[in-house]
Amino acid sequence: MPVAKLRNLFGARLARIVDHRVEERTRDVIRDFETRIDELEHCTVDHRRRLDETESRLETAAGDLRWIRGELDRMIPHVAAQEAQLETLRESIAMTPRSDAGDNLEARSLIEEIQRQHAQIRIRMAGVARYEERLSRLENAKFTPAS
């Protein structure tokens, strides 16, 4: 029994010495790993935050794009109808022969109508250009990396 007690005492002391030596040699390595793990956790949190912000901006841009697409779909038939009317007026002017004052009044009326419709078309085309510019800015913002 005394030998077993001595063996246990010696084994416990040897285990403490070995544990101390292992801890002493691995202390710096473990500290470096802990530091790197902390840095990686901070980077992960930052990346998640930036990803959430990017997804939010992307959803906003997608909503704007859907709205713009709806507006363009709504405006395209109007612009096409205006172009058809303009072409009809252009054809009627080209086919009008030279004639008396009554015809001149009609021709002047047609010219004024063409000018009025042309101004309306310019306004609508300016609107389309603004939508295209906004769409371009949204696309550029979508592909520009976040700061």
DSSP file (Angstrom, degrees, kcal/mol; ACC not computed):
  #  RESIDUE AA STRUCTURE BP1 BP2  ACC     N-H-->O    O-->H-N    N-H-->O    O-->H-N    TCO  KAPPA ALPHA  PHI   PSI    X-CA   Y-CA   Z-CA
    1    1 A M     >        0   0    0      0, 0.0     4,-2.3     0, 0.0     5,-0.2   0.000 360.0 360.0 360.0 -45.0    0.0    0.0    0.0
    2    2 A P  H  >  +     0   0    0      0, 0.0     4,-2.3     0, 0.0     5,-0.1   0.865 360.0  52.8 -62.2 -32.7    2.7    2.5    0.8
    3    3 A V  H  > S+     0   0    0      2,-0.2     4,-2.7     1,-0.2     5,-0.2   0.906 109.0  49.0 -67.5 -40.4    4.3    1.8   -2.6
    4    4 A A  H  > S+     0   0    0      2,-0.2     4,-2.4     1,-0.2    -1,-0.2   0.882 111.7  49.5 -65.3 -38.2    1.0    2.4   -4.4
    5    5 A K  H  X S+     0   0    0     -4,-2.3     4,-2.4     2,-0.2    -2,-0.2   0.913 112.3  47.3 -68.4 -40.2    0.6    5.7   -2.5
    6    6 A L  H  X S+     0   0    0     -4,-2.3     4,-2.9     2,-0.2    -2,-0.2   0.898 111.6  51.2 -64.5 -41.2    4.1    6.7   -3.4
    7    7 A R  H  X S+     0   0    0     -4,-2.7     4,-2.8     2,-0.2    -2,-0.2   0.909 111.7  47.1 -63.4 -42.5    3.5    5.7   -7.1
    8    8 A N  H  X S+     0   0    0     -4,-2.4     4,-2.4     2,-0.2    -2,-0.2   0.909 113.7  47.8 -65.2 -42.0    0.3    7.8   -7.1
    9    9 A L  H  X S+     0   0    0     -4,-2.4     4,-2.3     2,-0.2    -2,-0.2   0.928 114.9  45.3 -64.3 -45.9    2.1   10.8   -5.5
   10   10 A F  H  X S+     0   0    0     -4,-2.9     4,-2.7     2,-0.2    -2,-0.2   0.899 113.5  50.6 -64.8 -41.0    5.0   10.5   -8.0
   11   11 A G  H  X S+     0   0    0     -4,-2.8     4,-2.4     2,-0.2    -2,-0.2   0.891 110.8  48.7 -64.3 -40.3    2.6   10.1  -10.9
   12   12 A A  H  X S+     0   0    0     -4,-2.4     4,-2.2     2,-0.2    -1,-0.2   0.911 113.2  47.0 -66.5 -42.0    0.6   13.1   -9.9
   13   13 A R  H  X S+     0   0    0     -4,-2.3     4,-2.3     2,-0.2    -2,-0.2   0.924 112.8  49.2 -66.0 -43.0    3.8   15.2   -9.5
   14   14 A L  H  X S+     0   0    0     -4,-2.7     4,-2.6     1,-0.2    -2,-0.2   0.897 110.6  51.0 -61.7 -40.8    5.1   14.0  -12.9
   15   15 A A  H  X S+     0   0    0     -4,-2.4     4,-2.7     1,-0.2    -1,-0.2   0.895 109.7  50.0 -64.1 -40.4    1.7   14.8  -14.5
   16   16 A R  H  X S+     0   0    0     -4,-2.2     4,-2.4     2,-0.2    -2,-0.2   0.897 111.6  48.6 -65.4 -39.5    1.8   18.4  -13.0
   17   17 A I  H  X S+     0   0    0     -4,-2.3     4,-2.6     2,-0.2    -2,-0.2   0.932 113.4  46.4 -65.1 -45.9    5.4   18.9  -14.3
   18   18 A V  H  X S+     0   0    0     -4,-2.6     4,-2.7     2,-0.2     5,-0.2   0.933 113.2  49.4 -62.8 -45.3    4.5   17.6  -17.8
   19   19 A D  H  X S+     0   0    0     -4,-2.7     4,-2.6     1,-0.2    -1,-0.2   0.905 111.5  49.7 -60.0 -41.3    1.3   19.8  -17.8
   20   20 A H  H  X S+     0   0    0     -4,-2.4     4,-2.5     2,-0.2    -1,-0.2   0.925 112.1  47.1 -64.5 -43.8    3.3   22.8  -16.7
   21   21 A R  H  X S+     0   0    0     -4,-2.6     4,-2.1     2,-0.2    -2,-0.2   0.913 113.8  47.3 -65.4 -42.3    6.0   22.3  -19.4
   22   22 A V  H  X S+     0   0    0     -4,-2.7     4,-1.9     2,-0.2    -2,-0.2   0.923 114.2  47.2 -64.3 -43.6    3.3   21.8  -22.2
   23   23 A E  H  X S+     0   0    0     -4,-2.6     4,-1.1    -5,-0.2    -2,-0.2   0.899 111.4  52.1 -64.6 -39.4    1.4   24.9  -21.0
   24   24 A E  H  < S+     0   0    0     -4,-2.5     4,-0.4     1,-0.2    -1,-0.2   0.882 113.8  42.6 -63.9 -40.1    4.7   26.8  -20.9
   25   25 A R  H  < S+     0   0    0     -4,-2.1     4,-0.3     1,-0.2    -1,-0.2   0.761 120.3  40.6 -80.1 -25.7    5.7   25.9  -24.5
   26   26 A T  H  X S+     0   0    0     -4,-1.9     4,-2.7    -5,-0.2     5,-0.3   0.482  87.7  93.9-102.1  -2.6    2.2   26.3  -26.0
   27   27 A R  H  X S+     0   0    0     -4,-1.1     4,-2.4     1,-0.2     5,-0.2   0.921  89.2  43.1 -56.6 -49.9    1.2   29.5  -24.2
   28   28 A D  H  > S+     0   0    0     -4,-0.4     4,-2.5     2,-0.2    -1,-0.2   0.888 114.4  50.5 -66.4 -39.9    2.4   31.9  -26.9
   29   29 A V  H  > S+     0   0    0     -4,-0.3     4,-2.3     2,-0.2    -1,-0.2   0.932 112.6  46.2 -64.3 -44.3    1.0   29.8  -29.8
   30   30 A I  H  X S+     0   0    0     -4,-2.7     4,-2.6     2,-0.2    -2,-0.2   0.902 111.5  52.0 -65.3 -40.7   -2.4   29.6  -28.0
   31   31 A R  H  X S+     0   0    0     -4,-2.4     4,-2.4    -5,-0.3    -1,-0.2   0.914 109.9  49.6 -62.2 -42.1   -2.3   33.4  -27.3
   32   32 A D  H  X S+     0   0    0     -4,-2.5     4,-2.6     1,-0.2    -2,-0.2   0.914 111.2  49.3 -62.0 -42.6   -1.6   34.0  -31.1
   33   33 A F  H  X S+     0   0    0     -4,-2.3     4,-2.6     2,-0.2    -2,-0.2   0.912 110.3  50.3 -63.0 -41.9   -4.5   31.8  -32.1
   34   34 A E  H  X S+     0   0    0     -4,-2.6     4,-2.3     2,-0.2    -1,-0.2   0.908 110.9  49.6 -63.0 -41.3   -6.8   33.6  -29.7
   35   35 A T  H  X S+     0   0    0     -4,-2.4     4,-2.3     2,-0.2    -2,-0.2   0.934 112.5  46.9 -62.1 -46.3   -5.8   36.9  -31.1
   36   36 A R  H  X S+     0   0    0     -4,-2.6     4,-2.5     1,-0.2    -2,-0.2   0.886 110.7  52.4 -64.2 -38.5   -6.3   35.7  -34.6
   37   37 A I  H  X S+     0   0    0     -4,-2.6     4,-2.2     2,-0.2    -1,-0.2   0.913 109.2  49.8 -63.7 -42.6   -9.7   34.3  -33.7
   38   38 A D  H  X S+     0   0    0     -4,-2.3     4,-2.2     2,-0.2    -2,-0.2   0.929 111.6  48.6 -61.2 -45.0  -10.8   37.6  -32.2
   39   39 A E  H  X S+     0   0    0     -4,-2.3     4,-2.5     1,-0.2    -2,-0.2   0.914 111.5  49.6 -61.0 -43.2   -9.7   39.5  -35.3
   40   40 A L  H  X S+     0   0    0     -4,-2.5     4,-2.5     1,-0.2    -1,-0.2   0.868 108.6  52.7 -65.3 -36.2  -11.6   37.0  -37.5
   41   41 A E  H  X S+     0   0    0     -4,-2.2     4,-2.2     2,-0.2    -1,-0.2   0.914 110.3  47.8 -64.6 -42.0  -14.7   37.4  -35.4
   42   42 A H  H  X S+     0   0    0     -4,-2.2     4,-2.5     2,-0.2    -2,-0.2   0.915 112.7  49.0 -64.7 -42.1  -14.5   41.2  -35.8
   43   43 A C  H  X S+     0   0    0     -4,-2.5     4,-2.9     2,-0.2    -2,-0.2   0.909 110.4  51.2 -62.7 -41.5  -14.0   40.8  -39.6
   44   44 A T  H  X S+     0   0    0     -4,-2.5     4,-2.5     2,-0.2    -2,-0.2   0.911 110.2  48.7 -63.2 -42.5  -16.9   38.4  -39.8
   45   45 A V  H  X S+     0   0    0     -4,-2.2     4,-2.3     2,-0.2    -1,-0.2   0.929 113.2  47.9 -62.4 -44.7  -19.2   40.8  -38.0
   46   46 A D  H  X S+     0   0    0     -4,-2.5     4,-2.6     1,-0.2    -2,-0.2   0.915 111.8  49.7 -62.7 -43.1  -18.1   43.7  -40.2
   47   47 A H  H  X S+     0   0    0     -4,-2.9     4,-2.5     1,-0.2    -1,-0.2   0.896 110.5  50.0 -64.1 -39.9  -18.6   41.6  -43.4
   48   48 A R  H  X S+     0   0    0     -4,-2.5     4,-2.4     2,-0.2    -1,-0.2   0.915 111.1  49.3 -64.3 -41.5  -22.1   40.6  -42.2
   49   49 A R  H  X S+     0   0    0     -4,-2.3     4,-2.3     2,-0.2    -2,-0.2   0.931 113.2  46.3 -62.4 -46.1  -23.0   44.2  -41.6
   50   50 A R  H  X S+     0   0    0     -4,-2.6     4,-2.5     1,-0.2    -2,-0.2   0.880 111.7  51.8 -65.6 -37.5  -21.7   45.3  -45.0
   51   51 A L  H  X S+     0   0    0     -4,-2.5     4,-2.7     2,-0.2    -1,-0.2   0.906 109.6  49.7 -64.7 -41.5  -23.6   42.4  -46.6
   52   52 A D  H  X S+     0   0    0     -4,-2.4     4,-2.2     2,-0.2    -2,-0.2   0.915 111.8  48.4 -62.5 -43.2  -26.8   43.4  -44.9
   53   53 A E  H  X S+     0   0    0     -4,-2.3     4,-2.5     2,-0.2    -2,-0.2   0.920 112.5  48.6 -62.1 -43.6  -26.3   47.0  -46.0
   54   54 A T  H  X S+     0   0    0     -4,-2.5     4,-2.6     1,-0.2    -2,-0.2   0.908 111.0  49.6 -64.4 -42.7  -25.6   45.9  -49.6
   55   55 A E  H  X S+     0   0    0     -4,-2.7     4,-2.3     2,-0.2    -1,-0.2   0.893 110.8  50.7 -63.5 -38.5  -28.7   43.6  -49.7
   56   56 A S  H  X S+     0   0    0     -4,-2.2     4,-2.1     2,-0.2    -2,-0.2   0.934 112.5  45.4 -63.8 -46.1  -30.8   46.5  -48.4
   57   57 A R  H  X S+     0   0    0     -4,-2.5     4,-2.7     1,-0.2    -2,-0.2   0.875 111.7  53.2 -64.9 -36.5  -29.5   48.8  -51.1
   58   58 A L  H  X S+     0   0    0     -4,-2.6     4,-2.6     2,-0.2    -1,-0.2   0.899 108.2  49.6 -65.8 -40.1  -30.0   46.1  -53.7
   59   59 A E  H  X S+     0   0    0     -4,-2.3     4,-2.3     2,-0.2    -2,-0.2   0.908 111.9  49.1 -63.8 -41.0  -33.6   45.6  -52.6
   60   60 A T  H  X S+     0   0    0     -4,-2.1     4,-2.5     2,-0.2    -2,-0.2   0.933 112.7  47.1 -62.6 -45.8  -34.1   49.4  -52.9
   61   61 A A  H  X S+     0   0    0     -4,-2.7     4,-2.7     1,-0.2    -2,-0.2   0.888 110.8  51.9 -63.9 -39.2  -32.5   49.5  -56.3
   62   62 A A  H  X S+     0   0    0     -4,-2.6     4,-2.4     2,-0.2    -1,-0.2   0.900 109.9  49.5 -64.3 -40.0  -34.6   46.5  -57.4
   63   63 A G  H  X S+     0   0    0     -4,-2.3     4,-2.2     2,-0.2    -2,-0.2   0.923 112.2  47.5 -63.5 -44.2  -37.8   48.3  -56.3
   64   64 A D  H  X S+     0   0    0     -4,-2.5     4,-2.9     1,-0.2    -2,-0.2   0.909 111.3  51.6 -61.8 -41.4  -36.8   51.5  -58.1
   65   65 A L  H  X S+     0   0    0     -4,-2.7     4,-2.7     1,-0.2    -2,-0.2   0.899 108.8  50.2 -63.8 -40.8  -36.0   49.4  -61.2
   66   66 A R  H  X S+     0   0    0     -4,-2.4     4,-2.2     2,-0.2    -1,-0.2   0.908 112.1  48.2 -62.9 -40.9  -39.4   47.7  -61.1
   67   67 A W  H  X S+     0   0    0     -4,-2.2     4,-2.5     2,-0.2    -2,-0.2   0.937 112.6  47.7 -64.3 -46.3  -41.1   51.1  -60.8
   68   68 A I  H  X S+     0   0    0     -4,-2.9     4,-2.9     1,-0.2     5,-0.2   0.909 110.9  51.8 -61.1 -42.5  -39.0   52.5  -63.7
   69   69 A R  H  X S+     0   0    0     -4,-2.7     4,-2.7     1,-0.2    -1,-0.2   0.911 109.7  49.7 -62.0 -41.3  -39.8   49.5  -65.8
   70   70 A G  H  X S+     0   0    0     -4,-2.2     4,-1.9     2,-0.2    -2,-0.2   0.910 111.5  48.7 -62.4 -42.6  -43.5   50.0  -65.1
   71   71 A E  H  X S+     0   0    0     -4,-2.5     4,-2.3     2,-0.2    -2,-0.2   0.915 112.3  48.1 -64.4 -42.7  -43.3   53.6  -66.0
   72   72 A L  H  X S+     0   0    0     -4,-2.9     4,-2.5     1,-0.2    -2,-0.2   0.921 110.7  50.9 -64.2 -42.8  -41.5   52.8  -69.2
   73   73 A D  H  < S+     0   0    0     -4,-2.7    -1,-0.2     1,-0.2    -2,-0.2   0.867 112.7  47.7 -61.6 -34.6  -44.0   50.1  -70.1
   74   74 A R  H  X S+     0   0    0     -4,-1.9     4,-0.6    -5,-0.2    -1,-0.2   0.871 116.0  43.2 -72.2 -37.1  -46.8   52.6  -69.5
   75   75 A M  H  X S+     0   0    0     -4,-2.3     4,-2.5     1,-0.2     5,-0.3   0.782  95.6  75.4 -82.5 -27.8  -45.1   55.3  -71.6
   76   76 A I  H  X S+     0   0    0     -4,-2.5     4,-2.6     1,-0.2     5,-0.2   0.899  95.7  48.4 -57.1 -46.0  -44.0   53.3  -74.6
   77   77 A P  H  > S+     0   0    0      0, 0.0     4,-2.4     0, 0.0    -1,-0.2   0.889 111.9  51.0 -62.4 -35.8  -47.5   53.0  -76.1
   78   78 A H  H  X S+     0   0    0     -4,-0.6     4,-2.4    -3,-0.2    -2,-0.2   0.927 111.5  46.4 -65.0 -44.3  -48.1   56.7  -75.7
   79   79 A V  H  X S+     0   0    0     -4,-2.5     4,-2.5     2,-0.2    -1,-0.2   0.913 112.6  50.6 -64.3 -42.2  -44.8   57.5  -77.4
   80   80 A A  H  X S+     0   0    0     -4,-2.6     4,-2.3    -5,-0.3    -1,-0.2   0.907 110.4  49.6 -62.8 -41.0  -45.5   55.1  -80.2
   81   81 A A  H  X S+     0   0    0     -4,-2.4     4,-2.5     2,-0.2    -2,-0.2   0.902 110.8  50.0 -64.5 -40.5  -49.0   56.6  -80.7
   82   82 A Q  H  X S+     0   0    0     -4,-2.4     4,-2.7     2,-0.2    -2,-0.2   0.904 110.0  50.4 -64.1 -40.8  -47.4   60.1  -80.8
   83   83 A E  H  X S+     0   0    0     -4,-2.5     4,-2.5     2,-0.2    -2,-0.2   0.904 110.5  49.7 -63.2 -40.6  -44.9   58.9  -83.4
   84   84 A A  H  X S+     0   0    0     -4,-2.3     4,-2.4     2,-0.2    -2,-0.2   0.920 112.1  47.6 -64.9 -43.0  -47.7   57.4  -85.5
   85   85 A Q  H  X S+     0   0    0     -4,-2.5     4,-2.5     2,-0.2    -2,-0.2   0.909 111.6  50.7 -63.5 -41.4  -49.7   60.7  -85.3
   86   86 A L  H  X S+     0   0    0     -4,-2.7     4,-2.5     1,-0.2    -2,-0.2   0.910 110.7  48.7 -62.2 -42.3  -46.6   62.7  -86.2
   87   87 A E  H  X S+     0   0    0     -4,-2.5     4,-2.5     2,-0.2    -1,-0.2   0.895 110.3  51.5 -66.1 -39.0  -45.9   60.4  -89.2
   88   88 A T  H  X S+     0   0    0     -4,-2.4     4,-2.3     2,-0.2    -2,-0.2   0.923 112.3  46.3 -62.3 -44.1  -49.6   60.8  -90.3
   89   89 A L  H  X S+     0   0    0     -4,-2.5     4,-2.1     2,-0.2    -2,-0.2   0.895 110.9  52.6 -64.2 -40.1  -49.3   64.5  -90.1
   90   90 A R  H  X S+     0   0    0     -4,-2.5     4,-2.2     1,-0.2    -2,-0.2   0.919 110.8  47.5 -61.9 -43.5  -46.0   64.5  -91.9
   91   91 A E  H  X S+     0   0    0     -4,-2.5     4,-1.8     1,-0.2    -2,-0.2   0.903 110.2  52.1 -64.6 -41.4  -47.6   62.4  -94.8
   92   92 A S  H  X S+     0   0    0     -4,-2.3     4,-0.6     1,-0.2    -1,-0.2   0.865 111.1  47.6 -66.5 -34.2  -50.6   64.7  -95.0
   93   93 A I  H >< S+     0   0    0     -4,-2.1     3,-0.8     1,-0.2    -1,-0.2   0.914 110.5  51.5 -69.9 -42.2  -48.3   67.8  -95.3
   94   94 A A  H 3< S+     0   0    0     -4,-2.2    -2,-0.2     1,-0.2    -1,-0.2   0.828 112.0  47.2 -64.6 -30.7  -46.2   66.2  -97.9
   95   95 A M  H 3< S+     0   0    0     -4,-1.8    -1,-0.2    -5,-0.2    -2,-0.2   0.571  86.3 105.4 -88.8  -9.3  -49.2   65.3 -100.0
   96   96 A T    <<  -     0   0    0     -3,-0.8     2,-0.1    -4,-0.6     3,-0.1  -0.602  62.6-146.7 -77.0 119.9  -50.9   68.7  -99.8
   97   97 A P        -     0   0    0      0, 0.0     2,-0.2     0, 0.0    -2,-0.1  -0.367  30.7 -85.5 -79.4 165.4  -50.5   70.6 -103.1
   98   98 A R        +     0   0    0     -2,-0.1     2,-0.2     1,-0.0     6,-0.0  -0.501  69.2 140.5 -67.9 133.8  -50.1   74.4 -103.3
   99   99 A S        -     0   0    0      1,-0.3    -1,-0.0    -2,-0.2    -3,-0.0  -0.758  43.5 -40.8-155.6-157.6  -53.5   76.0 -103.3
  100  100 A D     >  -     0   0    0     -2,-0.2     4,-1.8     1,-0.1    -1,-0.3   0.110  66.0 -83.5 -75.5-173.6  -55.6   78.9 -102.1
  101  101 A A  H  > S+     0   0    0      1,-0.2     4,-2.4     2,-0.2     5,-0.2   0.824 124.3  58.5 -63.6 -35.9  -55.8   80.7  -98.7
  102  102 A G  H  > S+     0   0    0      1,-0.2     4,-2.0     2,-0.2    -1,-0.2   0.911 108.4  45.5 -62.1 -42.4  -58.2   78.1  -97.2
  103  103 A D  H  > S+     0   0    0     -3,-0.2     4,-2.9     2,-0.2    -1,-0.2   0.863 109.7  55.5 -68.4 -34.7  -55.7   75.4  -97.8
  104  104 A N  H  X S+     0   0    0     -4,-1.8     4,-2.9     2,-0.2    -2,-0.2   0.905 107.3  49.7 -63.9 -39.6  -52.9   77.6  -96.5
  105  105 A L  H  X S+     0   0    0     -4,-2.4     4,-2.4     2,-0.2    -2,-0.2   0.910 112.1  47.8 -64.1 -41.3  -54.9   78.0  -93.3
  106  106 A E  H  X S+     0   0    0     -4,-2.0     4,-2.6     2,-0.2    -2,-0.2   0.916 112.7  48.9 -64.5 -42.2  -55.3   74.3  -93.0
  107  107 A A  H  X S+     0   0    0     -4,-2.9     4,-2.7     2,-0.2    -2,-0.2   0.923 111.3  49.1 -63.3 -43.8  -51.7   73.7  -93.7
  108  108 A R  H  X S+     0   0    0     -4,-2.9     4,-2.6     1,-0.2    -1,-0.2   0.904 110.7  51.6 -62.4 -39.4  -50.7   76.2  -91.1
  109  109 A S  H  X S+     0   0    0     -4,-2.4     4,-2.3     2,-0.2    -2,-0.2   0.912 110.6  48.1 -61.9 -43.3  -53.1   74.5  -88.7
  110  110 A L  H  X S+     0   0    0     -4,-2.6     4,-2.7     2,-0.2    -2,-0.2   0.902 110.8  51.0 -64.0 -40.6  -51.5   71.2  -89.4
  111  111 A I  H  X S+     0   0    0     -4,-2.7     4,-2.7     2,-0.2    -2,-0.2   0.921 110.5  48.6 -63.4 -43.4  -48.0   72.6  -88.9
  112  112 A E  H  X S+     0   0    0     -4,-2.6     4,-2.5     2,-0.2    -1,-0.2   0.891 111.4  50.6 -63.4 -38.4  -49.0   74.1  -85.6
  113  113 A E  H  X S+     0   0    0     -4,-2.3     4,-2.8     2,-0.2     5,-0.2   0.908 110.8  49.2 -64.5 -41.5  -50.5   70.7  -84.6
  114  114 A I  H  X S+     0   0    0     -4,-2.7     4,-3.0     2,-0.2    -2,-0.2   0.933 111.3  49.0 -63.0 -44.7  -47.2   69.0  -85.6
  115  115 A Q  H  X S+     0   0    0     -4,-2.7     4,-2.2     2,-0.2    -2,-0.2   0.905 111.8  49.3 -62.3 -41.0  -45.2   71.5  -83.6
  116  116 A R  H  X S+     0   0    0     -4,-2.5     4,-2.1     2,-0.2    -2,-0.2   0.939 114.8  43.5 -63.2 -47.3  -47.5   71.0  -80.6
  117  117 A Q  H  X S+     0   0    0     -4,-2.8     4,-2.7     1,-0.2    -2,-0.2   0.869 111.2  55.1 -67.4 -35.7  -47.2   67.2  -80.8
  118  118 A H  H  X S+     0   0    0     -4,-3.0     4,-2.5    -5,-0.2    -1,-0.2   0.909 107.8  49.6 -62.8 -40.2  -43.5   67.4  -81.5
  119  119 A A  H  X S+     0   0    0     -4,-2.2     4,-2.1     2,-0.2    -2,-0.2   0.904 110.7  50.3 -64.2 -41.0  -43.1   69.5  -78.2
  120  120 A Q  H  X S+     0   0    0     -4,-2.1     4,-2.5     2,-0.2    -2,-0.2   0.915 110.5  49.5 -62.6 -42.1  -45.2   66.8  -76.4
  121  121 A I  H  X S+     0   0    0     -4,-2.7     4,-3.2     1,-0.2     5,-0.2   0.917 108.7  52.6 -64.2 -42.4  -42.9   64.1  -77.8
  122  122 A R  H  X S+     0   0    0     -4,-2.5     4,-2.3     2,-0.2    -1,-0.2   0.908 109.9  49.4 -58.8 -41.1  -39.8   66.0  -76.7
  123  123 A I  H  X S+     0   0    0     -4,-2.1     4,-1.9     2,-0.2    -2,-0.2   0.937 113.5  45.3 -63.5 -45.9  -41.2   66.3  -73.2
  124  124 A R  H  X S+     0   0    0     -4,-2.5     4,-2.3     1,-0.2    -2,-0.2   0.903 112.5  50.7 -65.8 -39.9  -42.0   62.6  -73.1
  125  125 A M  H  X S+     0   0    0     -4,-3.2     4,-2.7     1,-0.2    -1,-0.2   0.865 107.4  54.2 -66.5 -34.7  -38.6   61.7  -74.5
  126  126 A A  H  X S+     0   0    0     -4,-2.3     4,-2.2    -5,-0.2    -1,-0.2   0.900 108.2  50.6 -63.3 -38.9  -36.9   63.9  -71.9
  127  127 A G  H  X S+     0   0    0     -4,-1.9     4,-2.2     2,-0.2    -2,-0.2   0.919 110.3  48.4 -62.8 -43.5  -38.8   61.9  -69.3
  128  128 A V  H  X S+     0   0    0     -4,-2.3     4,-2.7     1,-0.2    -2,-0.2   0.906 110.0  52.5 -62.9 -41.1  -37.6   58.6  -70.8
  129  129 A A  H  X S+     0   0    0     -4,-2.7     4,-2.6     1,-0.2    -1,-0.2   0.896 108.4  50.8 -62.6 -39.2  -34.1   60.0  -70.9
  130  130 A R  H  X S+     0   0    0     -4,-2.2     4,-2.6     2,-0.2    -1,-0.2   0.911 110.7  48.9 -63.9 -41.1  -34.4   60.8  -67.2
  131  131 A Y  H  X S+     0   0    0     -4,-2.2     4,-2.8     2,-0.2    -2,-0.2   0.917 112.0  48.7 -64.0 -42.2  -35.6   57.3  -66.4
  132  132 A E  H  X S+     0   0    0     -4,-2.7     4,-2.6     2,-0.2    -2,-0.2   0.904 111.4  49.9 -64.4 -40.0  -32.7   55.8  -68.4
  133  133 A E  H  X S+     0   0    0     -4,-2.6     4,-2.5     2,-0.2    -2,-0.2   0.927 112.4  47.0 -64.1 -43.4  -30.2   58.1  -66.6
  134  134 A R  H  X S+     0   0    0     -4,-2.6     4,-2.7     2,-0.2    -2,-0.2   0.912 111.7  51.1 -63.8 -41.9  -31.6   57.0  -63.2
  135  135 A L  H  X S+     0   0    0     -4,-2.8     4,-2.6     2,-0.2    -1,-0.2   0.914 109.9  50.3 -60.4 -42.8  -31.5   53.4  -64.3
  136  136 A S  H  X S+     0   0    0     -4,-2.6     4,-2.7     2,-0.2    -2,-0.2   0.913 110.7  49.0 -62.0 -43.1  -27.9   53.8  -65.3
  137  137 A R  H  X S+     0   0    0     -4,-2.5     4,-2.7     2,-0.2    -2,-0.2   0.908 111.5  49.5 -63.7 -40.6  -27.1   55.4  -62.0
  138  138 A L  H  X S+     0   0    0     -4,-2.7     4,-2.1     2,-0.2    -2,-0.2   0.909 111.8  48.2 -64.5 -41.4  -28.8   52.6  -60.1
  139  139 A E  H  X S+     0   0    0     -4,-2.6     4,-1.8     2,-0.2    -2,-0.2   0.917 112.6  48.6 -65.4 -41.4  -26.9   50.0  -62.2
  140  140 A N  H  X S+     0   0    0     -4,-2.7     4,-0.9     1,-0.2    -2,-0.2   0.914 111.9  49.1 -63.7 -41.4  -23.7   51.8  -61.5
  141  141 A A  H  < S+     0   0    0     -4,-2.7     3,-0.3     1,-0.2    -1,-0.2   0.855 108.0  55.6 -64.7 -33.9  -24.5   52.0  -57.8
  142  142 A K  H  < S+     0   0    0     -4,-2.1    -1,-0.2     1,-0.2    -2,-0.2   0.896 114.6  37.6 -65.5 -40.0  -25.3   48.3  -57.9
  143  143 A F  H  < S+     0   0    0     -4,-1.8    -1,-0.2    -5,-0.1    -2,-0.2   0.468  94.3  98.4 -95.7  -1.2  -21.9   47.3  -59.3
  144  144 A T  S  < S-     0   0    0     -4,-0.9     3,-0.1    -3,-0.3    -4,-0.0  -0.747  82.2-115.0 -85.4 129.3  -19.9   49.9  -57.3
  145  145 A P        -     0   0    0      0, 0.0     2,-0.1     0, 0.0    -2,-0.1  -0.324  33.6-104.4 -64.0 146.5  -18.3   48.3  -54.3
  146  146 A A              0   0    0      1,-0.1   -96,-0.0   -96,-0.0   -92,-0.0  -0.425 360.0 360.0 -70.5 143.5  -19.5   49.6  -50.9
  147  147 A S              0   0    0     -2,-0.1    -1,-0.1    -3,-0.1    -3,-0.0   0.453 360.0 360.0 -85.0 360.0  -17.1   52.0  -49.1
